[in-house]
Amino acid sequence: MTIYAIGDIHGCSKPFDDILEKINFDLNHDQLWLVGDLVNRGKNSLKVIKKIISLKDNVKAVLGNHDLYLLSVLAEITKLNTKDSFDNIIQSPDRELITNWLRGLPLIHWDKQLNKVLVHAGIPPKWTINKAFLEAELVCNGLKGSTWKEILKNLFGNEPISWSDKLDQNQKNRYIINALTRMRFCNNNGSLSFDYKCPPGMQPDTLIPWFNFPNRPSKDTHIIFGHWSSLGLVNQKNISSIDTGCVWGRYLTALPVHPKGNPIKIKCNGLK
């Protein structure tokens, strides 16, 4: 069996189909790890979601910020923006099925045997993997429960930027979501910053990429993430960034994570 991690698809169904063909994806033996942001910006979000759902146990997918945004629109908490491109999901007869499927997705997939973690944006720089997993699980259990819409109502916003056990549950949920699905840079004290989406080296000196935080407790686990398209492909010891800007006309990347292999890329035309 080969496990392939695939970067942000963003509703681009043709590159997704093409890369499955290029890796000779075998339903009987292989598994996909999808790093989130499955939908939006691209034109075929519904087709992408239906394809992923059809693959059933062959897929381990985590929620990205765009997937959570879609969920809030499906819950009629957030209004559809004219820039959004998943109105075909909103109008679909499978809307309820897709809503429940999204509610069931985790924020973190942790394979303890392989010592690998799949997450959309990253792990909070001061947290262990175990801490991140347990906190993420609490949020996801809430999204599966009867109060899921109330949780979603309070999920969006930039504050708080630091964790404290004294935060109320809504604040904790917001920090967890922001760290796991939106984080790129952090301050020297480990607090989150959302002001810059640039590649490392172009940010103010006071900010550092979360994965370069000194003495990061999660450094001994291989973390596979997307979200940061301007960072591009990074594949070094225990850090793999695989959002290579498919929706912007660059590439969709599949990374063989077990057994390890070289990244496989498909050229994208953007928004397809």
VEXDREN-2710 file (C-alpha; in Angstrom, 1 decimal):
% VEXDREN-2710
k/r/px/py/pz
1/MET/0.0/0.0/0.0
2/THR/1.1/3.5/-0.8
3/ILE/-0.1/6.6/1.1
4/TYR/-0.2/9.8/-1.0
5/ALA/-0.7/13.2/0.6
6/ILE/-2.3/15.7/-1.9
7/GLY/-2.2/19.4/-1.6
8/ASP/-5.1/22.0/-1.6
9/ILE/-7.5/21.0/-4.4
10/HIS/-9.8/24.1/-4.2
11/GLY/-12.5/22.6/-6.4
12/CYS/-10.2/21.9/-9.3
13/SER/-11.5/18.5/-10.4
14/LYS/-9.5/17.9/-13.6
15/PRO/-6.1/18.2/-11.9
16/PHE/-7.4/16.0/-9.1
17/ASP/-8.5/13.3/-11.6
18/ASP/-5.2/13.8/-13.5
19/ILE/-3.0/13.3/-10.5
20/LEU/-4.9/10.1/-9.5
21/GLU/-4.2/8.8/-12.9
22/LYS/-0.6/9.8/-12.8
23/ILE/0.1/8.0/-9.5
24/ASN/-1.9/5.0/-10.8
25/PHE/-4.1/5.2/-7.7
26/ASP/-5.2/1.7/-6.7
27/LEU/-8.5/1.5/-4.8
28/ASN/-7.5/-2.0/-3.5
29/HIS/-4.2/-0.9/-2.1
30/ASP/-3.6/2.8/-1.9
31/GLN/-4.8/5.6/0.4
32/LEU/-5.1/9.4/0.0
33/TRP/-4.4/11.9/2.6
34/LEU/-6.1/15.2/1.7
35/VAL/-4.7/18.3/3.4
36/GLY/-8.0/20.3/3.3
37/ASP/-9.3/23.3/1.3
38/LEU/-11.1/20.8/-0.9
39/VAL/-13.5/23.4/-2.2
40/ASN/-13.9/27.0/-3.4
41/ARG/-12.1/29.2/-5.9
42/GLY/-12.1/26.4/-8.5
43/LYS/-15.2/25.8/-10.6
44/ASN/-15.9/22.2/-9.7
45/SER/-16.2/21.9/-5.9
46/LEU/-19.3/19.6/-6.1
47/LYS/-17.5/17.2/-8.4
48/VAL/-14.4/17.2/-6.2
49/ILE/-16.5/16.5/-3.1
50/LYS/-18.5/13.7/-4.7
51/LYS/-15.3/12.1/-6.0
52/ILE/-13.8/12.1/-2.5
53/ILE/-16.9/10.8/-0.8
54/SER/-17.0/7.9/-3.4
55/LEU/-13.5/6.9/-2.4
56/LYS/-14.8/6.1/1.1
57/ASP/-12.1/4.4/3.3
58/ASN/-9.4/5.1/0.8
59/VAL/-9.4/8.8/1.9
60/LYS/-8.3/10.5/5.1
61/ALA/-9.2/14.2/4.7
62/VAL/-8.9/17.1/7.2
63/LEU/-10.8/20.3/7.3
64/GLY/-9.3/23.5/5.8
65/ASN/-10.5/27.0/6.4
66/HIS/-12.5/27.0/3.1
67/ASP/-14.2/23.8/4.0
68/LEU/-15.3/25.3/7.4
69/TYR/-16.5/28.4/5.5
70/LEU/-18.6/26.2/3.2
71/LEU/-20.0/24.4/6.3
72/SER/-21.1/27.8/7.7
73/VAL/-22.8/28.7/4.5
74/LEU/-24.6/25.3/4.4
75/ALA/-25.7/26.0/8.0
76/GLU/-27.1/29.4/6.8
77/ILE/-24.8/31.2/9.3
78/THR/-22.8/32.9/6.6
79/LYS/-24.1/34.3/3.3
80/LEU/-22.6/33.1/0.0
81/ASN/-20.2/35.7/-1.4
82/THR/-20.2/36.5/-5.1
83/LYS/-16.5/35.4/-5.2
84/ASP/-17.4/31.9/-3.9
85/SER/-17.6/29.1/-6.3
86/PHE/-19.4/26.4/-4.5
87/ASP/-23.0/27.5/-5.2
88/ASN/-23.4/24.1/-7.0
89/ILE/-23.0/22.4/-3.6
90/ILE/-25.5/24.8/-2.0
91/GLN/-28.1/23.9/-4.7
92/SER/-27.3/20.2/-4.8
93/PRO/-29.8/17.5/-3.9
94/ASP/-26.9/16.0/-2.0
95/ARG/-26.6/19.1/0.2
96/GLU/-27.5/17.4/3.4
97/LEU/-25.3/14.4/2.7
98/ILE/-22.3/16.7/2.0
99/THR/-23.1/18.8/5.1
100/ASN/-23.0/15.8/7.4
101/TRP/-19.9/14.4/5.7
102/LEU/-18.0/17.7/6.3
103/ARG/-19.2/17.8/9.9
104/GLY/-17.6/14.4/10.4
105/LEU/-14.1/15.3/9.1
106/PRO/-11.3/15.8/11.6
107/LEU/-9.0/18.8/11.9
108/ILE/-6.0/16.5/12.4
109/HIS/-5.2/13.0/11.2
110/TRP/-2.5/11.4/13.3
111/ASP/-0.9/8.1/12.3
112/LYS/0.9/7.2/15.5
113/GLN/2.5/4.1/13.9
114/LEU/4.0/6.1/11.1
115/ASN/4.7/9.1/13.4
116/LYS/3.0/11.4/10.8
117/VAL/0.4/14.1/11.2
118/LEU/-1.9/15.6/8.5
119/VAL/-3.2/19.1/9.2
120/HIS/-4.3/22.0/7.0
121/ALA/-2.1/24.8/8.3
122/GLY/0.1/23.6/11.1
123/ILE/0.4/22.7/14.8
124/PRO/0.5/25.6/17.3
125/PRO/4.2/26.2/18.0
126/LYS/4.1/25.6/21.7
127/TRP/1.9/22.5/21.6
128/THR/2.7/18.9/21.5
129/ILE/1.0/16.7/18.9
130/ASN/-1.0/15.1/21.6
131/LYS/-2.3/18.4/22.9
132/ALA/-3.2/19.6/19.4
133/PHE/-5.0/16.3/18.7
134/LEU/-7.0/16.3/21.9
135/GLU/-8.1/20.0/21.6
136/ALA/-9.0/19.4/17.9
137/GLU/-11.0/16.4/18.8
138/LEU/-13.1/18.5/21.2
139/VAL/-14.0/20.9/18.5
140/CYS/-14.8/18.2/16.0
141/ASN/-17.0/16.3/18.5
142/GLY/-18.9/19.6/18.9
143/LEU/-19.4/19.9/15.1
144/LYS/-20.8/16.3/15.1
145/GLY/-23.3/17.1/17.9
146/SER/-26.6/18.8/18.1
147/THR/-25.2/22.2/18.9
148/TRP/-22.9/22.3/15.9
149/LYS/-24.6/25.4/14.4
150/GLU/-24.0/27.3/17.7
151/ILE/-20.4/26.3/17.6
152/LEU/-20.0/27.5/14.0
153/LYS/-21.6/30.9/14.9
154/ASN/-18.8/31.7/17.2
155/LEU/-15.9/30.1/15.3
156/PHE/-14.7/32.9/13.1
157/GLY/-12.5/35.9/13.9
158/ASN/-8.8/36.6/14.5
159/GLU/-8.9/36.6/18.4
160/PRO/-7.5/35.2/20.6
161/ILE/-4.0/34.9/19.2
162/SER/-2.6/33.1/22.2
163/TRP/-3.9/30.1/24.2
164/SER/-4.8/30.1/27.8
165/ASP/-6.7/27.6/29.9
166/LYS/-8.7/30.7/31.2
167/LEU/-10.3/31.3/27.8
168/ASP/-14.0/30.4/27.5
169/GLN/-14.9/27.5/25.2
170/ASN/-15.9/29.7/22.2
171/GLN/-12.5/31.5/22.5
172/LYS/-10.7/28.1/22.7
173/ASN/-12.5/26.8/19.7
174/ARG/-11.6/29.9/17.7
175/TYR/-7.9/29.6/18.6
176/ILE/-7.9/25.9/17.7
177/ILE/-9.5/26.5/14.3
178/ASN/-7.3/29.5/13.5
179/ALA/-4.1/27.7/14.5
180/LEU/-4.9/24.5/12.7
181/THR/-6.5/26.0/9.5
182/ARG/-5.2/29.6/9.1
183/MET/-1.7/29.9/10.7
184/ARG/1.4/30.8/8.8
185/PHE/3.5/33.1/10.9
186/CYS/3.8/33.5/14.6
187/ASN/5.4/36.1/16.9
188/ASN/8.5/35.4/19.0
189/ASN/6.3/34.6/21.9
190/GLY/4.4/32.0/19.9
191/SER/1.2/34.1/19.4
192/LEU/-0.5/33.9/16.0
193/SER/-0.3/36.5/13.3
194/PHE/-2.6/36.7/10.3
195/ASP/-1.3/39.9/8.7
196/TYR/1.1/38.2/6.1
197/LYS/0.6/35.5/3.5
198/CYS/4.0/36.1/1.9
199/PRO/6.8/33.5/1.5
200/PRO/9.3/33.3/4.5
201/GLY/11.9/36.1/4.3
202/MET/9.5/38.8/3.2
203/GLN/7.7/39.2/6.6
204/PRO/8.8/41.6/9.4
205/ASP/11.7/40.4/11.5
206/THR/9.4/40.0/14.5
207/LEU/7.5/37.1/12.7
208/ILE/8.7/33.6/12.1
209/PRO/7.1/30.6/10.2
210/TRP/5.4/28.5/12.8
211/PHE/7.5/25.4/11.9
212/ASN/10.7/27.4/12.6
213/PHE/9.7/28.3/16.2
214/PRO/12.6/27.5/18.6
215/ASN/12.3/24.3/20.5
216/ARG/8.9/23.4/19.0
217/PRO/7.5/20.4/20.9
218/SER/6.1/18.8/17.7
219/LYS/9.5/18.8/15.8
220/ASP/10.0/15.0/16.1
221/THR/6.8/14.2/14.3
222/HIS/6.5/14.5/10.5
223/ILE/3.9/17.2/9.8
224/ILE/2.3/17.4/6.4
225/PHE/0.3/20.6/5.7
226/GLY/-1.0/22.8/2.9
227/HIS/-2.7/26.2/3.1
228/TRP/0.4/28.3/2.4
229/SER/0.6/28.5/-1.4
230/SER/3.2/31.2/-1.5
231/LEU/5.5/28.9/0.6
232/GLY/5.1/26.3/-2.1
233/LEU/6.7/22.8/-1.9
234/VAL/8.9/22.2/1.1
235/ASN/9.9/18.6/1.8
236/GLN/12.5/18.4/4.5
237/LYS/12.9/16.3/7.7
238/ASN/9.6/16.2/9.5
239/ILE/8.1/19.1/7.5
240/SER/6.2/18.8/4.2
241/SER/4.3/21.8/2.8
242/ILE/2.4/20.6/-0.3
243/ASP/0.1/23.5/-1.3
244/THR/1.7/24.3/-4.7
245/GLY/-1.0/26.7/-5.9
246/CYS/-3.1/24.5/-8.2
247/VAL/-6.0/27.0/-8.2
248/TRP/-3.6/29.8/-9.2
249/GLY/-2.4/27.9/-12.3
250/ARG/0.7/26.3/-10.8
251/TYR/0.7/22.7/-9.7
252/LEU/-1.2/20.0/-7.7
253/THR/1.2/17.9/-5.8
254/ALA/1.0/14.3/-4.5
255/LEU/3.6/13.3/-2.0
256/PRO/4.2/9.6/-1.3
257/VAL/4.5/9.6/2.5
258/HIS/4.6/5.8/3.0
259/PRO/6.7/4.4/1.6
260/LYS/8.6/7.7/1.1
261/GLY/9.0/8.9/-2.4
262/ASN/9.6/12.0/-4.5
263/PRO/6.8/14.6/-5.0
264/ILE/4.7/14.1/-8.1
265/LYS/3.2/17.2/-9.7
266/ILE/0.5/18.0/-12.2
267/LYS/0.5/21.3/-14.1
268/CYS/-2.8/23.2/-13.5
269/ASN/-4.5/25.8/-15.6
270/GLY/-6.3/27.3/-12.6
271/LEU/-10.0/27.3/-11.6
272/LYS/-10.7/24.1/-13.6
END
